[in-house]
Amino acid sequence: MPPENAIFLPPGVVPPTPAAQPAPGGPPFDRDFFEQTLPQAVRSFCTQVVCESPIVELYTVDGAKHFVKNISGVADTWVALHTQREDHEHDIQVFLPYTTIFRVEVHPEEHEGQGRLGFLAIMADEGE
């Protein structure tokens, strides 16, 4: 007789392996997200829609919006981003703890007046 807490899965359904599950309580955006997932996601997105200069917007819990041009560096607890602001002509490098990032958006094109804000990583990786 099976134990009381046994879960029976339908045929063909395989339970997830422990390694495939995210760390409980960990931030949704981590080192792997910025090293692997985001650049691949932007490339994939741009094969589905026309986007010559995609816009990556990152939002933090303090209400700030960052226009990400490139990923400058990653560590286990933070990411360094090459960014620009709509109201400044110069580039900015920001260091953000992963725990402060709550949303990342990819847009296929810049809005009027944002021509200099595109995500550069996709352009740099096209020749590889």
N, C-alpha and C positions, 0 to 999 in steps of 0.2 A: 504494500500500500504506500503511495507517495506521501511525503510530509505535507502538513497543512498549508505551508507557505510556498508550495511548489507552483511555478508558473508554467503553463503549457503554451508553447508557441505554435502558430499554424505551420503546416508543412512549407518548407522553403525559407522560413524566417530564421535568421541566425542571430543570436544575441550579440551585442557589441562586445568587443574585447576591452578589458580595462584600459589598455594603452590608448584606445581610440577615443575615450571619453575625456573631456576637458577637466582640468584640475578643479575640484569643487572650490568655489569661492575665489578663483583666480580671475584676473581681468579678462574681458572678452577680446581685447586687443593686446597682443603681446609681441615679443620679439619675432616669433615665427610669422605673425600677421604682417609685420612691416618688411621682413626679409623675403618672404615667399608669396604670401596670399595677396597682398595689395598690388604689387607690380603685375602679377599674373592676372588678377581680376581686371585691372585696367586694360591690359592687352586684350583679354578675352572680350571685354565690353566693347572695345573699339573695333573688333571684328564683326560685331553684331549691329552696330549703328555707326553712322558717319561721325567721326570725331578726330579732327586733325590735331587739336590741342585740348585734350580732356582736362577738366577742372576737378581737382580732388579737394573737397572741403572737409575739414576735421573740426569737430565741436568738442569742447571740454566742459566739465561740470561747472566751471566758473562763468559760463555763458560766452566764452570767446570762440570766434570762428577763425580758423587758420586756412589759408589757401596754400596747399602743399605743392611745391615745385619739384622737390626731390627729397629723398631720405638720406640724410647726411651720416647717420650712424645709429647703432642700436646697442643696447646693453640689456642685462636681464631685467632691469626695473624701469628703464626709460628709453625714449627714442629722441634723436636729434633730427629736426626737420628744417629744410631750407624752404622758407615761406616768404610770401609777400602779403601786404595788406592793401586793400582797395584805396585807402587814403594816403599811402606813402609810395614814393617812387623807388626807394631802396629796398634791397632784399634783407631778410631777417633770418637768423638761425635761432630756433627755439628748442629747448630741452623740456620734454614733457614726461612725467611719470605715466606709465600705462594706466594706472588706476584713475587718472583724471579724464581719460578719453571715453566719451560715451557714444559718439556717432561719427561715421565716416561716409561721405557721399561722393559719388563719381558722376559728373555731368559731361555730356558729350561735347559741349561747346561752351565758350565763355559768353557771358551776357554782355550787353553793350558796355564798352569801357573797360573790359577785363582782359583785353588781348594779351597782356603780359603775364597772366596768372597760370598758364597751362602747366600740367604735370610733365616734367622732363624725362623721368625714368623710362617711359614708354618709348620715347624717341631714341634714347641712347641704346635701348636693347633691341631695336628693330634689325640692326645689322648682324646680330648674332645668330 
